[in-house]
Amino acid sequence: MTVTVRFAPSPTGRIHIGNARTAILNWLFRLKHKGVFILRYDDTDADRSTQEFADAILRDLRWMGIEPDRIEHQSKRFTRYNEAAQRLKDLGLLYPCYEAADEIERRRKRQLGRGLPPIYDRAALKLGPDERRVLEAEGRRPHWRFKLAHRMVSWDDQIRGPQHIDTSSLSDPVLVREDGSYLYTLPSAVDDIDFGISQVIRGEDHVVNTAVQIEIFEALKGSAPQFAHHSLLTGADGKGLSKRLGSLSIDDLRASGLEPMAVVSHAALLGTSDAIVPHRHMESLVEKFELSKLSRAPARFDEAELRSLNAKLLHSVPYEEVVHELRALGIEDGPRFWEAVRGNLTTISDAKQWHDVVHRRLPGAEAKDREFLMEAMRLLPPEPWDSGVWQRWSGALKEKTGRKGKDLFRPLRLALTGLDHGPELAALLPLIGRAEVERRLSS
């Protein structure tokens, strides 16, 4: 059987790091098993779903290296959902209910007050045809609930292990609203059957939904996929990210200069038994990927850790992989420049600062020790300059002045760059050139 997975976002906004983690885990599973990845837009909410958001989601996925094998839209499949709903009605498993929201809420509070679970009491099942006609004559339109079997539903979750949910502890879920539109549950089950989804990999907030959907699969005579529910992300402080996800969209992370494989590596390895290290290519992540490595404990997302990972990734990236990004920043200084500065970068855009340092001293801290700097200028080695010029120059200075360590190199760094930190001067000197070094020392 072909492994087929799906990522099912609603195109009502941008995807964030939490959504992205689900997409990445599905994509790695697809690559591991040489299967099929379906991007399914859950766009049944016509008022909130937009083509703009759908396009943005696809763009974000492609930036992360995810290229869907198929794209499906629930908004184009209402005929199929209508057929499934009618089948459930014919089986007596989808029944009309006429209670308004405030009536349901009052009943719920009464049940809680009596120490009973606040589940729907199935009062609508007691209505006869005449009573339903009276309610409809009053202008009421029914919403439709799925009649759960009130039994123990079990499955072997590929992350959480054996799961058991007694559906008698749940309210019969509403599948169809009063206006005839569908909630998530029925279209999702129908699509999973029709598209041959073999694995559903999603967040643990869907665990209870799984018991309901398994009953729907069985009612529609479909085969239930295997389920895997990963833990949700929390912040570094252990608290939920739900209120902060607006600032953690993939679009925002991309705009902040992060590399796609840093985001992918971080999201894929969070909550696993593997160390979180940067992977430059998707293939190296696939090699060790196993759902069984994902912990049930909340996965802590730390943006600072992501940026640190991004820096580590850049520190090993060869020039050929960044040349186009550097040129987009106006940097045409070649591989020597990249190798000199990459160890000091957190994002590619940081290279612009060191490009400016090479071509003009930054207006930073003022250099001290004028006499020492004049001596340094007199001892400048002749050109051509190579990677050994710093050793020759600093050796001569040490011998002449007796200075060493910070007392020697700090005044030179300040004079030449305007900063007290940065790439090794041994790498910067050949890039700056003798004439410019002499000018900066004398100015």
C-alpha atoms as one frame of an Amber mdcrd trajectory, in Angstrom:
protein
   0.000   0.000   0.000   1.269   3.461  -0.910   1.926   5.669   2.076  -0.260
   8.764   1.693  -0.244  11.648   4.155  -1.954  15.017   4.183  -1.489  18.493
   5.576  -4.872  20.199   5.977  -4.661  23.909   6.835  -7.582  26.317   6.671
  -6.701  29.190   4.304  -7.973  31.758   6.803  -4.514  33.011   7.811  -0.781
  32.360   7.523   0.720  29.143   8.840   2.860  29.497  11.965   5.609  27.412
  13.526   3.035  25.076  15.120   1.332  24.357  11.783   4.710  24.093  10.109
   5.822  21.375  12.518   2.841  19.232  11.495   3.566  19.830   7.799   7.264
  19.011   8.248   6.597  15.760  10.131   4.171  14.664   7.384   6.690  15.606
   4.678   9.546  13.695   6.336   7.275  10.650   6.717   6.377  10.889   3.027
  10.071  11.082   2.034  11.038   8.249   4.396   8.453   5.903   2.879   8.564
   7.256  -0.703   4.876   8.074  -0.495   2.470  10.862  -1.442   1.927  14.211
   0.308  -1.439  15.910  -0.230  -2.006  19.554   0.597  -5.715  19.701   1.398
  -7.222  23.112   1.948  -9.993  22.887   4.551 -11.771  25.832   2.965 -15.419
  25.075   3.679 -15.691  28.383   5.580 -16.447  30.572   2.564 -16.593  33.779
   4.608 -13.049  33.497   5.985 -11.158  31.403   3.422  -9.305  33.348   0.731
  -7.195  32.508  -2.295  -4.586  34.941  -0.991  -4.072  32.854   2.135  -4.109
  29.613   0.123  -1.341  30.961  -2.127   0.629  32.161   0.898   0.444  28.734
   2.567   1.769  27.026  -0.561   4.537  29.630  -0.806   5.532  29.026   2.820
   5.596  25.257   2.316   7.780  25.573  -0.762  10.170  27.892   1.087  10.643
  25.090   3.637  11.331  22.594   0.847   7.893  20.947   0.875   6.429  20.380
  -2.592   2.940  18.787  -2.424   2.297  15.891  -4.768  -1.396  16.856  -4.960
  -3.495  19.835  -3.948  -7.154  19.403  -3.022  -9.875  21.869  -1.980 -12.774
  20.863   0.252 -14.788  23.726  -1.235 -14.948  21.735  -4.489 -16.274  18.549
  -2.879 -19.641  19.485  -1.385 -21.480  17.003  -3.614 -19.416  14.200  -2.091
 -20.079  15.435   1.455 -23.804  15.680   0.717 -23.787  12.048  -0.404 -22.011
  10.966   2.783 -24.375  12.987   4.976 -27.398  11.439   3.271 -25.975   7.966
   3.783 -25.593   8.652   7.504 -29.162   9.979   7.648 -30.458   6.857   5.930
 -28.651   4.782   8.544 -30.257   6.795  11.343 -26.827   8.001  12.466 -27.261
  11.667  11.524 -30.273  13.178  13.248 -31.803  16.683  13.307 -31.655  18.867
  16.421 -33.513  22.130  16.911 -32.068  23.578  20.135 -30.664  27.088  19.968
 -27.208  27.704  21.402 -28.584  29.337  24.563 -30.849  26.338  25.214 -27.903
  23.956  24.952 -25.864  26.154  27.292 -28.658  26.180  29.911 -28.865  22.380
  29.792 -25.117  22.103  30.108 -25.115  24.258  33.239 -27.958  22.228  34.752
 -26.045  19.017  34.180 -22.904  20.457  35.749 -24.983  21.637  38.719 -26.261
  18.101  39.219 -22.749  16.668  39.010 -23.353  15.139  35.588 -21.011  15.334
  32.578 -22.054  18.252  30.309 -22.776  16.156  27.233 -25.724  16.477  24.876
 -28.720  14.542  26.257 -30.071  13.428  22.856 -33.395  15.155  23.523 -33.876
  15.608  19.770 -34.125  11.847  19.301 -37.354  11.905  21.303 -39.073  14.320
  18.898 -41.737  12.862  16.657 -42.500  13.992  13.084 -45.297  16.287  14.223
 -43.113  17.989  16.823 -40.380  18.570  14.260 -42.918  20.101  11.841 -44.123
  22.492  14.551 -40.567  23.606  15.301 -39.830  24.141  11.618 -43.065  26.092
  11.218 -41.750  28.397  13.933 -38.771  29.102  11.682 -36.285  26.766  13.308
 -33.822  24.968  11.096 -32.066  21.872  12.352 -28.404  21.258  12.857 -27.418
  17.605  12.463 -25.607  15.474  15.028 -23.816  12.165  14.509 -25.117   9.447
  16.825 -22.106   7.952  18.573 -22.155   4.236  19.364 -21.348   4.836  23.041
 -18.585   2.245  23.056 -14.856   2.034  23.665 -12.916   3.148  20.579  -9.287
   2.021  20.499  -6.330   2.574  18.212  -2.564   2.173  18.372  -1.202   5.694
  18.062   2.190   5.775  16.340   3.438   8.364  18.836   1.281   8.019  21.949
   0.883   4.235  21.933  -2.423   2.417  22.675  -5.347   4.846  23.056  -8.864
   4.188  24.371 -11.780   6.625  24.409 -15.299   5.788  25.564 -17.591   7.722
  23.235 -20.379   7.610  25.821 -18.372  10.347  27.544 -18.724  12.612  24.505
 -21.553  14.689  23.087 -22.855  13.573  19.725 -20.869  15.927  17.467 -22.570
  18.421  15.175 -21.564  17.604  11.598 -23.898  19.961   9.705 -24.856  23.482
  10.746 -28.324  25.037  10.470 -27.355  26.678   7.170 -26.301  23.338   5.675
 -22.560  24.021   5.893 -20.209  21.373   7.222 -17.988  21.422  10.256 -14.508
  19.923  10.010 -15.310  16.389  11.141 -17.342  14.897   8.293 -15.449  16.370
   5.294 -12.161  15.319   6.890 -13.265  11.703   7.280 -14.740  11.577   3.761
 -11.555  13.006   2.243  -9.331  10.616   4.177 -11.363   7.702   2.788 -11.536
   8.991  -0.793  -7.871  10.022  -0.999  -6.590   6.810   0.567  -4.861   8.541
   3.466  -2.780   5.897   5.218  -1.364   7.998   8.078  -2.840  11.028   9.818
  -0.042  12.878  11.615  -1.390  15.839  13.566  -1.393  17.632  16.921  -2.550
  16.003  20.126  -5.456  18.470  20.345  -7.185  16.148  17.839  -6.975  12.984
  19.958 -10.624  13.087  21.031 -11.693  13.866  17.444 -10.034  10.624  16.412
 -12.499   8.469  18.332 -15.399  10.268  16.636 -13.821  10.016  13.193 -13.120
   6.304  13.587 -16.849   5.755  14.189 -17.629   7.821  11.082 -15.097   5.823
   9.023 -16.806   2.622  10.112 -20.296   3.981   9.398 -19.219   4.950   5.871
 -17.525   1.565   5.368 -14.137   3.181   4.988 -10.771   2.053   6.323  -9.456
   4.220   9.127  -5.862   5.426   8.654  -3.163   4.983  11.254  -3.003   7.944
  13.602  -0.032   9.721  15.148  -0.626  12.666  17.481   2.420  14.783  18.268
   2.690  17.048  21.287   1.978  20.754  20.927   4.603  23.469  21.160   5.136
  25.551  24.256   7.369  28.545  24.792  10.770  28.359  26.459   8.926  29.106
  29.720   6.752  26.016  29.301   3.593  28.028  28.620   1.446  27.602  25.514
   2.302  29.449  22.326  -1.312  30.028  21.325  -1.279  33.735  22.202   2.093
  34.357  20.579   1.773  32.504  17.293   0.824  35.660  15.444   4.468  36.748
  15.622   5.769  33.303  14.695   4.301  32.871  11.232   6.577  31.245   8.678
   6.396  34.477   6.706   7.710  36.435   9.712  10.481  33.917  10.380  11.526
  34.089   6.730  11.447  37.906   6.764  13.676  37.930   9.857  16.412  36.278
   7.793  16.191  32.704   9.037  17.265  29.892   6.736  14.526  27.407   5.758
  16.544  24.370   6.859  17.162  25.938  10.274  13.387  26.228  10.735  12.837
  22.700   9.373  15.614  21.167  11.503  14.367  22.856  14.653  10.714  21.908
  14.099  11.530  18.313  13.128  13.857  17.584  16.039  11.943  19.330  18.824
  10.644  16.779  21.285  12.662  13.897  19.839  15.444  11.839  21.328  17.879
  13.319  18.788  20.046  16.351  19.499  18.810  19.532  17.839  21.512  20.251
  15.289  21.306  22.093  11.961  20.820  20.024   8.816  21.677  21.684   5.541
  19.628  19.264   3.445  16.298  17.497   3.946  17.830  14.119   3.065  20.029
  14.090   6.166  16.950  14.636   8.357  15.063  11.830   6.641  17.776   9.252
   7.396  17.103   9.227  11.147  13.448  10.268  11.117  11.082   8.027  13.090
   7.736   8.967  14.614   8.606   6.766  17.584  11.352   9.230  18.546   8.796
  11.963  19.268   8.124  12.404  22.958   4.646  12.808  24.427   5.972  15.638
  26.598   5.328  19.213  25.385   7.980  20.375  22.922   9.555  23.665  23.996
  10.056  26.156  21.209  12.694  28.779  21.945  13.149  31.450  19.289  16.625
  32.227  20.658  17.558  28.572  20.195  16.258  28.694  16.636  18.456  31.704
  15.902  21.444  29.973  17.439  20.729  26.981  15.215  20.504  29.305  12.215
  23.951  30.702  13.051  25.453  27.211  13.318  23.954  26.341   9.948  25.467
  29.386   8.263  28.890  28.751   9.796  29.245  25.610   7.685  27.493  26.683
   4.474  29.793  26.898   1.430  29.910  30.040  -0.669  28.210  28.356  -3.640
  24.998  27.921  -1.627  24.725  31.590  -0.613  26.197  33.452  -3.565  22.784
  34.558  -4.896  21.646  35.786  -1.470  24.883  37.731  -1.041  24.505  39.329
  -4.449  20.956  40.335  -3.531  22.538  42.268  -0.639  24.974  43.960  -3.051
  27.924  41.835  -1.918  30.202  40.713  -4.742  33.364  40.012  -2.733  33.633
  36.312  -3.524  34.346  33.215  -1.449  37.235  34.747   0.538  34.851  37.283
   2.051  32.253  34.634   2.906  34.769  32.345   4.562  36.103  35.293   6.567
  32.751  36.451   7.960  30.381  33.463   8.086  31.521  32.468  11.581  30.174
  35.788  12.884  26.733  35.646  11.267  23.348  34.805  12.726  21.512  35.547
   9.472  22.713  36.160   5.920  21.768  39.825   6.189  24.398  40.246   8.929
  26.999  39.902   6.169  26.136  43.454   5.085  27.711  44.856   8.253  30.997
  43.078   7.570  30.868  44.100   3.921  30.682  47.678   5.151  33.628  47.049
   7.510  35.732  45.803   4.607  34.927  48.772   2.411  34.775  51.545   5.001
  35.525  51.759   8.705  32.276  51.861  10.698  31.598  54.950  12.855  32.048
  53.010  16.092  34.354  53.343  19.080  37.337  55.660  18.753  40.742  54.021
  18.730  43.217  54.866  21.472  47.028  54.661  21.687  47.907  56.943  18.782
  51.600  56.343  19.243  51.086  52.584  19.057  48.955  52.936  15.935  51.607
  55.065  14.235  54.182  52.395  15.023  51.789  49.787  13.611  51.487  51.797
  10.402  55.261  52.005  10.050  55.531  48.222  10.434  52.867  47.339   7.839
  54.203  44.496   5.642  54.524  45.146   1.921  51.979  43.736  -0.504  50.872
  41.277  -1.771  48.873  40.372   1.320  47.738  36.847   2.002  46.326  34.979
   5.006  49.722  35.174   6.728  49.951  38.977   6.775  48.423  39.296  10.257
  50.939  36.878  11.771  53.855  38.750  10.189  52.499  42.161  11.211  51.479
  41.257  14.762  54.774  39.430  15.300  56.727  42.486  14.291  54.574  44.703
  16.532  54.992  42.371  19.504  58.738  42.366  19.084  58.929  46.142  18.655
  56.488  47.248  21.390  56.398  44.302  23.797  52.592  44.225  23.585  50.651
  41.016  23.263  47.126  39.643  23.500  44.300  42.132  23.949  46.674  45.070
  24.456  47.977  44.463  20.967  44.979  43.505  18.878  42.179  45.548  20.492
  43.491  49.004  19.481  44.087  47.684  15.971  40.592  46.213  15.693  39.000
  49.468  16.878  41.087  51.520  14.485  40.425  49.307  11.483  36.774  48.341
  12.003  35.262  50.695  14.607  34.138  47.596  16.546  35.624  45.625  19.409
  34.475  42.275  18.014  34.136  40.502  14.709  35.890  38.168  12.277  39.568
  37.411  12.738  41.773  40.249  11.584  43.897  37.644   9.805  40.945  37.085
   7.454  39.875  40.732   7.183  43.266  42.325   6.417  43.683  40.878   2.877
  40.116  41.963   2.095  40.621  45.538   3.326  43.987  45.910   1.590  47.187
  47.671   2.626  46.330  51.146   1.319  42.998  51.252   3.167  44.553  49.851
   6.367  47.184  52.584   6.252  44.525  55.245   5.699  42.452  54.038   8.668
  45.452  53.908  10.954  46.485  57.431  10.055  43.044  59.068  10.128
